[in-house]
Amino acid sequence: MLFKLNCVLLKTLLVFWLVIFFHDFYSQSNYEKSFYGGLFYISDYVASDYFHNLKTNQDDLKLVDSIYTKALEFFNYDYSETFLCLTFATLPYNFIKSKFLFNTQLIIPLPSPSKKIFDKKVIQLPKKLFFDSPQNNFGDKDKLAHFFGSAFLRYNFGWFNLSKFMGIFVEQVEEKLFVNGSISGKDIVINHIGELFAETVKNNNKILPSDILKIYQLLFLKVYL
C-alpha cells in the first residue's frame, strides 16, 4: 500500500513539474504576468547591478525581503504565484542529475533563465541566511527554494498537514533518485519555517521572510540551551 502511495505521489510531482516547465514556455514577452515572466523578472533582478549594489549596504536577510517584495508586486500580491515563482527563481541549480536504469544518469533541466543571467544570479543570491551558514561562496543559497517551496505547498495544500508530508516525501525522493542527494535535517527545519511563513501571511500580509527566517536561531537556542 505504501509503495503504491509513493508511486502515485511521485507521478503527481512529475506531472506538476511538466506543467510548470511547459507553462508559457513559448511566451514572447519575458515579463508577462505568468510563471516564466516572473521567473525571468526575478532572475534579472537578482543578477542586476542594482541588486549587486544593494549587497554592499544590506544584510542577506534584507536582500531576501527585497526579492520577495519584487515578486509580490509583480504578481499583484498573488501569494500562491509568488511562492511558486520564487521556489524556482531562487534555485542555485538549472538541472538535476537523476539515477536511471543500469547505473546511468539522466539530466533533467529545470525552469531557468539564460545561462548568462543564471550564472550571475547564482553568484548574487543571498547566502548568509543563518548564524551557522557555511563560510564559503555557496553558503545557504539552496535553502531559499526550500523555504518558498514549502510556503507554496502550505499556502495551497494546508489541510491534513499535506504540505509537511510532501516536504518529507520530496526529501526521500531526492535521496533515492538524485545523484548526490541526501536527507538534510536543516532542509526539513527550513521546510517547517516556510510553512509557518505561509500560515502567518494569511493573517498578516505585512510579514516579511526575514521575520520568519530569524526563528531558525531561536529554535537552535531552544534545543541546545
N, C-alpha and C positions, 0 to 999 in steps of 0.2 A: 504493500500500500504506500509506504513512504517513498519507494523507488518511483512508483507511478506519479506521485505528487510532485517529486523533484523534476521528473521529465516534463510534466505539464508546466511547471513554473519556468523551467529553462526555455521551453518553447515560447512562453509568454514574453520572456525577456528578449528572445531573438526577434520576435515579431515587433516588439516595442522598438528595438534598435533599428530594424529595417524601415519602420515608418518614419522615424526621426531622420535617418540617413537620407532617405529619398524625398522627404517632405520639402517642397520648394527648391529642389536641387537645381532646377533649370531656371531659377529666378534671374531676371535681367537686372534687377536693382539690388545691390548688396545690402542696402539699408531699408528695404521694405519691411513692413510690420509682420515678420514671420520668424520662425526659428532660425533659419540661416541668416536672415537680415540682422537679427540680434547677435548671433554668433560672430558675424563679421564686424559689426559695430563695436562690440566689447573687445574683441581681439585687437582691432585697430586702436582702440583707446588705450589699452594696456601697453601696446607696442609704441605708442606715440612719444614724441619729445616732451609733450606737456606732462604726461604721466611720469616720465623719467625725471623731470624737474620736481614733481611732487615728492618723489622719493628722497630728495635732499633735505626736506624740512618736515616730513610727516613720518610717523612710525608705520609699521606694516599693517597693524590693525586698522588704522585710519585709511590706509590705502584700500583695504578690503571694503570698508564702508563706501569709499569713492566709487569702486567698481559696482557695488550693489546699487547705489543710488542712480548711477548712469543707466543700468539695465532696467531698473524700476521705472524710471522716467521714459525710457524708450518704449516699454510695453504698456505705457499709460496706467501704471500701478496694477497690472495684472500679475499677481504674485505667483501663480502657477507657471505662467510663461517665463517669468523672471527666474524662478528657481531652476526650471528645466534648462534654459539657455545658459545660466551660469555654471551648471553642472559640467557642460561641455566646454564652455569658453574658458574655464579655469583649469582644464586638464593640461598637465605638462607633457602629455603624450598625444601623438597623432595616429598611432596604430598600436595594436596589441599582438603579441605572438601567442597563438593558441596551440596546445598539444593536439596532434592529429593522429591519424592511423599509422601504425608501424613506426612509431617514434619520430614521425615527421612533424614539421611545424607549419602552421597556417597563419599568414599575415592578414590581419583584419584591420582595414583602415577605419579611423574614427572621424566624425564630423570635425572639420578643421579648416582654417583659412589657408592662404597660400603659404608655402614653406618659409618664405622670407618673413612674412608677418608672424607666423607661428614661432619661428626661432627667436625673434625679438621679443615676442610676448612671453615666452618661457623665461628668458633672461630677466625680464622685469616683473614677473609675478611676485607678489609678497611671499616671503619665505620665513621670516621670524615671527611666527604667529603665537608661540607659546614659550614659556620660560625654558623648556627643555628641547626646543627646536635644534636640530643638528647644526653645528657651527661650520657649515660648508656652503658652497654655491647653490645647493639644491634646497637645503633646509626642510621645511614642511610644505613645500609648494603643492604636493599631491593631496594635502588634507582639505583644501578648499572644495574640490569636486565631491569629496565625501560629505562635507558639511552641507553644500547646496543640494546634492542629490538626495540626501536623507530628508532635507526640508521639503523637497518636491514630493517625495513619497508620503510624508506625514501630512502635508497640506491637502493632498488629494485622496489619500487612502488611509486615513487615520483610524478607521474602525477596526476593532478586534486586534489592535496592535499589529496590523498587517505591515505597516512601514518598518517596524522593528524586525519582524520576521524576514521581510525581504532584504533588509540590510545584512542580516546574518547569512541569509541564503546566498547573496552576492559574494560575500567573503568566502563562503565554502566553494562556490563555483570558481572564483579567482584562484583559490589554492589548487583545485583539482584540474582545471582546464588551461590555465595560463602559465606560460613558461616564466619561471622565477616568481610565480605567485605564492603568496603565503598569507595566513590569517594574522592580522595585526591587532593586538589589544588596543593600541592607540587609535587605530581606524574605527574600531567599534565604539570607543568613547566619543570620538568626533561625530559618528553617526547619531548617537543619542543627543548630543548637543545640537546637531542640526534639526532633529525632531523637535526639541524644545524651542528652537528659534521659530519654527513653523507655527507651533501652538501659541507662542507669545505674540506673533504678528497678527493672529486672528483677533486678539483682544487689544493690542496696542500697535498701531501701524507706524508709530514713531520710533520703534525699537530698531537698532542697527546691529549688524553682525558682530561688531566689536563688543557690544554689551553682553552678548551671549558667549562669545568665544573666551571671554575672560573667566568664565565659570570653570574652564579646564583647570586653572591653577587652584581654584577653591576646592575642586574635587580632590586634587592631589594632596592639598594640605589636610583635608578632612580624613583621608585614608592614612596618611603617614605621620600625622602629628597627634 
